[in-house]
């Protein structure tokens, strides 16, 4: 699709086949360029042990001023593999823009979501405000969700995405969710969006401390160059959550955003890996721990262990079987919290 071409608003009902291998393109099997605009497409499917690959707009690249549509993938299937590229299967460059795409995931063996591009977002590309909603009753499998793309560089800007992890229908012990607000890597002058990540729930007893069902990363697994993180909100589920407000690896002049870590009752055994306190010389931002939903009114009501200067960790205990280990540069202070 090129020039000023426009895609229609199409509906794909793939039925309830068994052991099928299906690929769908909402608008173009190849590239979109010029001022091409994708339609608002709907993909619906059911049936066991299928392999689905869905491209909301283009199977290839989006460049120039191409714009993706607001596409929806409703996966009612189970036991197979499902991958959804919200806009482009390849790269987004120029001034390309992603649409506001939604993936309502099924109970698959493998679920993968790229909110905008399966490859790179570079130049001045802008991601859409996308949504990933994991299965509410997962039996197995892993969800891997990137809010925007695999890689972001140049002056790419991530969208403000919502990533909700899958939840177990019964108690299991495996990692269920890997949710990444923007991309696997961010470099150059890439900017992360203001994303919301929600850990999955587990109806069974808590896993052992130090084992996790969800990994939540606000921006990227690695940030370098002059990349900047967004102001993200990470919300713990009832499963154990490993929470990174910015990135697992921060290099060069990369800087994190001002993130909020939110906790509710029965949070399990969680960990905050990069709690920023706005300190001079730190590449983390000014973060907050929101305990307002727990009815905590002031700092004196918190049960916080002594700060360990060797590990830079302390533990906040909310109750039996429910706590969070916080990795910070200095001991936690009243101004680090949001109270009720």
N, C-alpha and C positions, 0 to 999 in steps of 0.2 A: 504494500500500500504506500502510495507516495502523493506528493502535491497536496491537494485539499480533499482527498478521498475520506469517506466516513464509513465506518462499519455499522451494521444494523444491530438492533437489540434482539439477540438470538437466544433460543432456549434449546438445550440439549438434554433429553431424557434418555439415559443409557440403559434403562431397565434394570433387571435383576439377573444378569447372566452369571455363569459360573466359569472360572478359569479363563476369563477373557483378557486380552491385552488391547487396551484402547488408548488412542491419542486424539485429543481434540484441540483445535485452534479457534478461539473466539472470533478472530478477524482475519489474520494473515498467517499462512504457514511459514513465510519468510520474514522480511524486514518491514518496518514502518519508518517513513522518513517524511521530510517536508513538513506540512501541517496536518498530516493524517491523524484522524481521531478514531479510536476504537469504540465499539458499541458497549452497551451495558448488558452483558451476557449472563445466562444462568445455566449451570451444569448440575444435573441431579443423577445420582446412581445408587444402586443397591446390589445385593448379591455377594456371595462369599468368594474369597481367594481370587480376586481379580487384580490386574495391574493397570492403574490409571495414570496417565500423564496429561495434565490439563494446562493449556496456555491461555490465560485470560484474553490476551490480545495478539501478540506476535510470537511465533516460534523462534524467530531470529532476534535481530537487534532493533532498538528504537533510537532514532537520532534526530537531529535538527530540532523542530518544535513538535514532534509527534507526541500525542497524548493518549494514555490508556483510558479505557472505560472503567466503570464501576461494576466489577464482575463478582459473581457469587458461585461458589462450589459447595454444594450440599452432598456430603458423602454419607450415605446410609448403609454402606457396605461393611464387611468385616473380614479379617484374616488375610488380606492381600496387601498391596503396596499402592500408595496414592501420593502423587507429587503435584503441587499446584504452583505455577508461576503466575503471580497476579497480573503482570503486564507483559514482560519479555522473557523468553527463555535464554537469550543471550545478554548483550550489554545495553546500557542506556547511556547516551552521550549527548553533547550539544546542550539544548535546553529541553530535552525530553522530560515529560512529566508522567508519573504513575497515577493510576486511578485509585479510588477507594474500594479496595477489594476485600472480600470476606471468604474465609475457608471454615466451614463447619465440618470438622473432621469426624470420621467414623472410627470404628475399633479395628484398625488395621495393624498388620505386623510392622509396617514402616509407614510413617506419615512425614512428609517433607513440605515445607512452605517457604517460598520466597515472595515477600509482599510485593516486590516490584520487578527485580531482575535476577535471573539465575546466574549471571556473570558479574560484570563490573558496572558500577555507576560512577561516571567521571564527568569532567567538564562542569557544567552547571545543572546537571540532572537533578530532579527533585522527586523524592518518593512520595507516594500517596499515603493517606491515613488508613492503614489496613488493619484487618482484624483476623486473628486466628483463635478459634474456639475448639479446644481439645474435647475428646470424647468424655462424657460424664460418667461412663461405666466401662472403662477399659479393662480388658482381660489380659492383654499382652502387648508387646510392641513398644516402639519409642517414637515420640514426636520431636522433630527438629524444625524449629521455626525461626526464620530470619525476618525481621520486620521490613527490611528493604532489599538487600542484595548480598551476594557472597563477598564482594570487595567494594569499598568506597574510597575514592581519591579525588584529586583536583578540588573543585569547589562543590562537590556533590552534597546535597542536603537530604537527610532522612526525614521521613514523615513521622507524624505522631501516632504510633501504632498501639494496638491492644493485643497482647498475646496471653491467652488463658490456657494453662496447662491441662492436660488430660487428668482424670481422676480414676483411681481403681474402684471396681465394683466390689472387690473383696481384697484382703490383705496380701500383697506380694512384696518381694524384696529387691526388685530390679529398678534401675534408673528409668524413669518414664518420660521425663520432659527435659529438653535442652532448648531454652527460649532465649533468643538474642535480639535485643531491641532494634539494632540496625544492621550490622554486617559481621562477617568473620574477621575482616581486617579493615581498619580505617587509617588513611594516611593523607599526606598533603594538607589541604585545608578543609577536609571533609567535616561536616557537622552532623552530629546525631540529633534525632528528633526527641521530643518529650514523650517518652513511651511509658506504657503501663504494662507490667508483667505480673502475672498471678500464678502462684504455685498450685499444683494439683492437691487433691484431697485423698486421704487414705482412711477407710473406715476401721481398719484394724489397729492393733497396738503399735506404738511408735517404733520405728527402726532404731537400731543402736546409734548413739551419737557418733557423728563423723561419717555416716553413710547417708546418701541422699537419693530422694526420688525425683527432685526437680533441681535443675541448675538454671538460675536466672541471671542474665548478664544484660545490664542496661544498655550498653552501646556496642561493644565489639570484643572479641576474644583478644585481639591485639590492636592497640592504638599507637601511632607513631607520627613523626613529622609535626605538623601544626594542627593535627586533628583535635576537635573539641567534642566532648560528650554533651548530651542533652540533659535536661532536668527530669530524671525518670522517677517513677514510683514502682517499687517492688513490694508485692503483697504476699505474705506467707500463707500457704494453705495448711491443711492439717497433716500433710506429709512433711518429711524433713527437707528443707530447702537450703541450697548453697547459693548465696546471694552476692552478686558483684554489681555495684552501682554503675561502674564505668567499664573497666576492661580487666581481663585476667593478667595481661601484660601491657605496661605503659612505658613507651620509649620516647626519647628525644624531648620535644617540647609539647607533647600531647598533654591535654588537660581534661579532667573530668568535669561533669556538671554538678549541680546541687540536687542531690537525690534524697528520696524519702523511703524509708523501710518501714512497712506497716505490719502490725501484728494483731491477731485476734485470738480468742480462746482456743485451746487445744492445738497450738501451732507445731508441736513436736520438738525435735532438736534441730535448730537452724544455726546458720553461721553467716555473719556479714564479713566479707573478706577485705573490704576497702572503705572503711568508714572515714570520710573526710570531715575535718573539723575547722576548715578555713585557716589553717596555719601557714605562715610564711615559709616558702620553700617547698611546700607540698604540691604535687600535681593533682591531688584530689580536690574536690570542691568543698562546699559547706553543706553537709548532709544532716538529716534528722531521723530519729527513730520515733515513730508514731505509736504510742501506747494508749491513746485516748479511748479506743474501743474496749480496752481492758479495765477501764474505770480508774486508771492511775491519775491522781490529781497533782502530785508533786514528786520531786526527786527523792524525798525521804521515804516514799512508799515503795521504792524499787529495791529489790534484793540483788545487789551487784557485787561480785567477788572482787578481791583486790586485783588491781592492774598488774600484770606481769611484764616488767620492762624488757625481758629477754624475748618473749614471744609477741609482745604488744597485744595481748589478749586479756579480756575479762569476760565473765559470764553473767548474763542477766537471767535469773530464774523467776519464771512467772507462776510456777506451781509444779506439782509432781509430774515428771515426764515432759515438761514444757519449758524450754529455755532457748536462749540464743547466745552464741559465742560471738563477740565483737572484736574484730581486729582494727585497732586505731593507733594513732601515733602517740597520744597521751591518754591519761585516764579520762573516762567519761565524765561529763559535766552536765549541770541542769540545762544549759542552753543547747545541748545536743538532742533534746527530746521535745516531742509534742504531747502535752498532757490533756486530759479531759477537762 
